[in-house]
Amino acid sequence: MLSAQTRGAFREQAGRRSAIGLLAEAIRDVQSRRRLIWYLVRADMKKRGTDTLLGNLWWILDPLLQMAVYVFFIALISRHNTPNYPLFVMAAILPWKWFTAAVTDSTTSVVRHSGLIRQIAFPKIVLPLAAATSEVVGFAWGLIPLAGLLLLDAERISIQLLWIPVIAAVQFVFIIAMSLLVSAGNAFFRDLGNVTGHVLRLWWLLSPGLYSLQMLDDLSIVQHNPILKVVFVLNPFATLFESYRRVIYGTPDGGMPIAPDLMALGVVFVGSILFLCVTAVLFKRLEPEFAKVL
């Protein structure tokens, strides 16, 4: 809990700094500390073992194990009739694992460097940025099991796969924005890490990872509650999952891969940029207080 004196000093300092000025400062911090960010990325990779074969092997096995569980409980028990359901699910599991790993690691990125923050003056924004960026390597390794599933259904291999880096770039902007938010919040509310885990599990269930948006139209609960459908549509992962799935898997009825909905993807990209601007400004406003609360 912050003292009244600390809160007063924070409000006084925050009031003197405009949002545009804070955003510009955040951009300068990132540009001027590129080498520091790269060093922290390498350090995070070594800490988790993702720069070694065995460390990266988990990124291959974990999505496959999750896929096997979902296929068993949904495709077999509920008699799901989606063609090549393992590939259908994997197209969503992989980007979701990337998101959850980045957000989870970023949540503690500021707190776990508390000693460094109290001793050295440097832009703290590089900490969540490095934590989130290091997970890109894991996502790249996760493409290996995805490639294996595609080889089992070779007719789905098409030029549409070239859209994956574009969709991943849009998702990366959203990941950075969310990482800044949770890392700053966790410095003041240490229970945020536990809350984030529960929120992510609920978020996955509300995202079309195990099903498609088209399937929702057939549910009576959605037909009688249009607000629920709006919640699903406004979920950025509704667009991201559907985009990945269209270029990797195809249409839910088993059709061949097609290009993503660029209009919907563009909306998510613009929204993510705006979200990033807001979280960057918020992070810079809270940054002066980190050394006092850690």
C-alpha positions in Angstrom: 0.0 0.0 0.0 1.4 3.4 -1.0 1.7 6.1 1.6 -0.2 9.3 1.3 3.1 11.2 0.7 4.1 8.8 -2.1 0.7 9.0 -3.7 0.9 12.8 -3.5 4.3 13.0 -5.1 3.2 10.6 -7.8 0.2 12.7 -8.7 2.2 15.8 -8.7 4.8 14.3 -11.0 2.3 12.7 -13.3 0.4 15.9 -13.6 3.5 17.6 -15.1 3.9 15.1 -17.9 1.6 14.9 -20.9 0.6 11.6 -22.4 2.3 12.6 -25.7 5.5 13.4 -23.9 5.4 10.1 -22.0 4.8 8.2 -25.2 7.6 10.0 -27.0 9.9 9.2 -24.0 8.9 5.5 -24.2 9.8 5.4 -27.9 13.2 7.1 -27.2 13.9 4.7 -24.3 13.3 1.7 -26.6 15.4 3.1 -29.5 18.3 4.1 -27.3 18.4 0.9 -25.3 18.3 -1.6 -28.2 21.5 -3.3 -27.0 20.2 -3.6 -23.5 16.9 -5.1 -24.7 18.9 -7.7 -26.8 21.0 -8.5 -23.7 17.9 -9.0 -21.6 16.3 -11.2 -24.3 19.4 -13.4 -24.4 19.4 -13.6 -20.6 15.7 -14.6 -20.4 16.3 -17.2 -23.1 19.2 -18.7 -21.2 17.2 -18.6 -17.9 14.4 -20.7 -19.4 16.8 -22.9 -21.5 15.2 -21.8 -24.8 18.5 -21.3 -26.4 19.2 -25.0 -26.0 17.8 -28.0 -27.8 16.2 -29.5 -24.6 14.7 -26.1 -23.6 13.1 -25.6 -27.0 12.0 -29.2 -27.1 9.2 -28.3 -24.6 7.8 -25.8 -27.1 7.4 -28.8 -29.4 6.0 -31.3 -26.9 3.7 -29.1 -24.9 1.4 -28.0 -27.8 1.3 -31.6 -29.0 0.2 -32.8 -25.5 -2.4 -30.1 -25.3 -3.7 -31.0 -28.7 -3.9 -34.7 -27.8 -6.0 -33.9 -24.7 -8.4 -31.6 -26.5 -8.8 -34.0 -29.4 -9.6 -36.9 -27.0 -12.1 -35.1 -24.9 -13.8 -33.1 -27.7 -13.3 -35.0 -30.9 -13.8 -38.5 -29.5 -16.1 -38.0 -26.5 -18.4 -35.4 -28.0 -18.0 -36.9 -31.5 -16.8 -33.7 -33.0 -17.0 -33.9 -36.8 -14.5 -31.2 -37.9 -12.2 -32.6 -40.5 -8.6 -33.0 -39.3 -9.5 -31.7 -35.9 -5.9 -31.9 -34.6 -4.6 -29.4 -37.1 -7.7 -27.2 -36.5 -6.9 -27.0 -32.8 -3.1 -26.7 -33.2 -3.6 -23.6 -35.3 -5.0 -21.9 -32.2 -3.0 -23.6 -29.5 0.4 -22.4 -30.8 -0.4 -18.7 -30.9 -2.2 -18.9 -27.6 0.8 -20.6 -25.9 2.9 -17.8 -27.2 0.6 -15.2 -25.7 0.2 -16.8 -22.3 4.0 -17.5 -22.0 4.8 -13.9 -22.9 2.2 -12.4 -20.5 3.0 -14.7 -17.7 6.7 -14.0 -17.9 6.2 -10.3 -18.3 4.0 -10.1 -15.2 7.0 -10.5 -13.0 9.6 -8.8 -15.3 9.7 -5.7 -13.2 9.4 -7.3 -9.7 12.1 -9.9 -10.2 14.6 -7.1 -11.2 13.8 -5.1 -8.1 17.4 -5.1 -6.9 18.6 -3.7 -10.2 15.9 -1.1 -10.3 16.9 0.2 -6.9 20.6 0.4 -7.8 20.8 1.6 -11.4 18.9 4.3 -13.3 17.6 2.9 -16.6 14.3 2.9 -18.5 12.3 0.1 -16.9 10.2 -0.3 -20.0 12.9 -2.5 -21.5 12.1 -5.2 -18.9 8.6 -6.3 -20.1 9.7 -5.7 -23.7 12.6 -8.1 -23.4 10.5 -10.7 -21.6 7.8 -10.6 -24.3 10.3 -10.6 -27.1 12.2 -13.6 -25.9 9.1 -15.7 -26.3 9.2 -15.2 -30.1 11.9 -17.8 -30.3 9.6 -20.3 -28.5 6.8 -19.5 -31.0 9.2 -20.2 -33.9 10.1 -23.6 -32.4 6.4 -24.3 -32.0 6.0 -24.2 -35.7 7.8 -27.5 -35.9 4.9 -29.7 -34.7 2.6 -27.6 -36.8 4.7 -28.4 -39.8 4.5 -32.0 -38.9 0.7 -32.0 -38.8 0.6 -30.2 -42.2 2.8 -32.9 -43.7 0.2 -35.4 -42.6 -2.3 -33.5 -44.6 -0.1 -32.2 -47.4 -2.9 -30.9 -49.6 -3.4 -28.1 -47.1 0.2 -26.8 -47.7 -0.2 -23.7 -49.7 1.2 -20.2 -50.4 -1.3 -18.9 -47.8 1.2 -20.0 -45.1 3.2 -16.9 -46.0 0.6 -14.9 -44.1 1.7 -16.4 -40.8 4.5 -13.8 -40.1 2.0 -11.0 -40.9 -0.6 -12.3 -38.4 2.1 -13.0 -35.9 3.3 -9.4 -36.2 -0.2 -8.1 -35.4 -0.3 -10.5 -32.4 3.1 -9.3 -31.3 1.9 -5.7 -31.0 -1.0 -6.9 -28.8 1.4 -9.0 -26.7 3.7 -6.1 -26.0 0.8 -3.9 -25.0 -0.5 -6.5 -22.6 2.9 -7.1 -21.2 3.4 -3.5 -20.3 0.1 -3.4 -18.6 0.5 -6.5 -16.4 4.2 -5.8 -15.5 3.4 -2.3 -14.3 0.3 -3.5 -12.4 2.1 -6.3 -10.7 4.6 -3.9 -9.2 1.8 -2.4 -7.1 -0.6 -5.4 -6.8 1.5 -8.6 -6.2 -1.6 -10.8 -6.5 -2.0 -9.8 -10.1 0.1 -12.8 -11.1 -2.4 -15.3 -9.6 -5.4 -13.3 -11.1 -3.7 -13.3 -14.5 -3.5 -17.1 -14.6 -7.3 -17.4 -13.9 -8.1 -14.7 -16.4 -6.0 -16.4 -19.1 -7.8 -19.7 -18.6 -11.2 -18.0 -18.9 -10.0 -16.0 -21.9 -9.0 -19.3 -23.7 -12.5 -20.8 -23.2 -14.1 -17.6 -24.5 -11.8 -17.6 -27.6 -12.6 -19.8 -30.6 -9.7 -22.1 -30.1 -11.6 -25.4 -29.7 -14.4 -24.2 -32.0 -15.0 -21.7 -34.8 -17.0 -18.5 -34.7 -19.3 -20.2 -37.2 -20.2 -22.8 -34.7 -21.4 -20.2 -32.2 -24.2 -19.2 -34.5 -25.8 -22.6 -34.0 -25.9 -22.3 -30.2 -29.2 -21.3 -28.7 -27.5 -19.4 -25.9 -25.8 -17.2 -28.4 -28.9 -16.8 -30.5 -30.9 -15.6 -27.5 -28.1 -13.4 -26.1 -26.7 -11.2 -28.8 -24.5 -9.4 -26.2 -22.6 -12.7 -25.7 -21.9 -12.9 -29.4 -20.6 -9.3 -29.3 -18.2 -10.4 -26.5 -16.9 -13.2 -28.7 -16.5 -11.0 -31.7 -14.7 -8.2 -29.8 -12.2 -10.7 -28.4 -9.0 -10.0 -30.5 -8.2 -13.7 -30.4 -11.4 -14.4 -32.3 -9.8 -12.6 -35.2 -6.3 -13.9 -34.6 -7.3 -17.5 -34.3 -9.6 -17.3 -37.3 -6.8 -15.7 -39.3 -4.2 -18.3 -38.4 -6.8 -21.0 -39.0 -7.7 -19.7 -42.5 -4.1 -19.8 -43.7 -3.1 -23.0 -42.0 -6.2 -25.1 -41.9 -8.8 -23.6 -44.2 -12.5 -23.2 -43.5 -14.3 -25.0 -40.7 -16.1 -27.2 -43.1 -12.8 -28.6 -44.4 -12.2 -26.2 -47.2 -8.7 -25.4 -48.4 -6.6 -22.6 -46.9 -7.5 -19.0 -47.9 -6.2 -15.6 -47.2 -7.1 -14.0 -43.8 -9.8 -11.4 -43.5 -7.6 -8.3 -43.9 -10.2 -5.9 -42.8 -10.7 -7.7 -39.5 -7.0 -8.2 -39.0 -6.4 -4.5 -39.7 -9.0 -3.5 -37.1 -7.1 -5.7 -34.5 -3.8 -4.1 -35.6 -5.0 -0.6 -35.2 -6.7 -1.5 -31.9 -3.5 -3.0 -30.7 -1.4 0.0 -31.6 -3.9 2.2 -29.7 -3.8 -0.2 -26.8 0.1 -0.1 -26.9 0.1 3.7 -26.8 -2.2 3.7 -23.7 -0.2 1.0 -21.8 3.1 2.7 -22.7 1.9 6.0 -21.3 0.5 4.2 -18.2 3.8 2.4 -17.7 5.8 5.6 -18.0 3.5 7.3 -15.5 4.1 4.5 -12.9 7.7 4.0 -13.7 9.1 6.6 -11.2 7.3 4.8 -8.3 8.8 1.3 -9.0 11.9 1.8 -6.8 9.6 3.0 -3.9 7.2 0.1 -3.9 9.5 -2.8 -4.8 
